[in-house]
Amino acid sequence: MELLERIESQMQAHKLPLVAITVAAVPCPDTPVIVTLHWHGFVRERLTDDPAASTVRLHPVPSSALQVNDHWRALEELELATLEAAWELGAWDVARAESPGCLRPGAESREALECMQAFGQMPWGLHGEPPVVADAPDADSLLEVAARSGWLKWQFRPARGSVWQEVADDTTLRPDGTREPPCPYLPAPPRRHGTRASRTVVRFGKGRAELAGRIVT
């Protein structure tokens, strides 16, 4: 799975600094994966098309959600691809969240919202503008599966091409905010605790007085 190439292609096309990247999937082999890039930037709203006109409002640039249809057989393959992308893009760590289906009895309403966010499908916008621009034709089907069977999300904040690059205090990074491949960390098997959510963090970064390693919470 070539997640890094897809992410870099979006970065070159948008030419905006990133805040974070998320990868969402359902626990079913060969189903599409949704990669969402969260940008830092604003769109100026003017009353006319004249560039000299005063700005009346600033809108946040919507996130970009794209569907990846690459072949995969196990969740460990998705995690490995995500770890490799995060490593090369200079992320401090990668957090994996495993969530149960939100249609189960007793599920909180926020779980349904979090599931929709992960797959790039928000039920409302801001000032009439969508918070996510999605190129994900199978997102509705993925949401149905996730609501029944649960879902996983990996999230990381890259250093390269992001708002974090100039402030990153990480001795493992090269000057451009990247790291030399390959990623030295292997994927961890999913925990899958039934109706319980879980979170696993793989830490890459190394501060001046710290050692890098795996942290499981």
Rosetta blueprint (number, residue, H / E / L):
1 M L
2 E L
3 L H
4 L H
5 E H
6 R H
7 I H
8 E H
9 S H
10 Q H
11 M H
12 Q H
13 A H
14 H H
15 K L
16 L L
17 P L
18 L E
19 V E
20 A E
21 I E
22 T E
23 V E
24 A E
25 A E
26 V L
27 P L
28 C L
29 P L
30 D L
31 T L
32 P L
33 V E
34 I E
35 V E
36 T E
37 L E
38 H E
39 W E
40 H L
41 G L
42 F E
43 V E
44 R E
45 E E
46 R E
47 L L
48 T L
49 D L
50 D L
51 P L
52 A L
53 A L
54 S L
55 T E
56 V E
57 R E
58 L E
59 H E
60 P E
61 V L
62 P L
63 S E
64 S E
65 A E
66 L E
67 Q E
68 V E
69 N L
70 D L
71 H L
72 W L
73 R L
74 A L
75 L H
76 E H
77 E H
78 L H
79 E H
80 L H
81 A H
82 T H
83 L H
84 E H
85 A H
86 A H
87 W H
88 E H
89 L L
90 G L
91 A L
92 W L
93 D E
94 V E
95 A E
96 R E
97 A E
98 E E
99 S E
100 P L
101 G L
102 C L
103 L L
104 R L
105 P L
106 G L
107 A L
108 E L
109 S H
110 R H
111 E H
112 A H
113 L H
114 E H
115 C H
116 M H
117 Q H
118 A H
119 F L
120 G L
121 Q L
122 M L
123 P L
124 W L
125 G L
126 L E
127 H L
128 G L
129 E E
130 P L
131 P L
132 V E
133 V E
134 A E
135 D E
136 A L
137 P L
138 D L
139 A H
140 D H
141 S H
142 L H
143 L H
144 E H
145 V H
146 A H
147 A H
148 R H
149 S H
150 G L
151 W E
152 L E
153 K E
154 W E
155 Q E
156 F E
157 R L
158 P L
159 A L
160 R L
161 G L
162 S E
163 V L
164 W L
165 Q H
166 E H
167 V H
168 A L
169 D L
170 D L
171 T L
172 T L
173 L L
174 R L
175 P L
176 D L
177 G L
178 T L
179 R L
180 E L
181 P L
182 P L
183 C L
184 P L
185 Y L
186 L L
187 P L
188 A L
189 P L
190 P L
191 R L
192 R L
193 H E
194 G L
195 T L
196 R E
197 A L
198 S E
199 R E
200 T E
201 V E
202 V E
203 R E
204 F L
205 G L
206 K L
207 G L
208 R L
209 A L
210 E L
211 L L
212 A L
213 G L
214 R E
215 I E
216 V E
217 T L
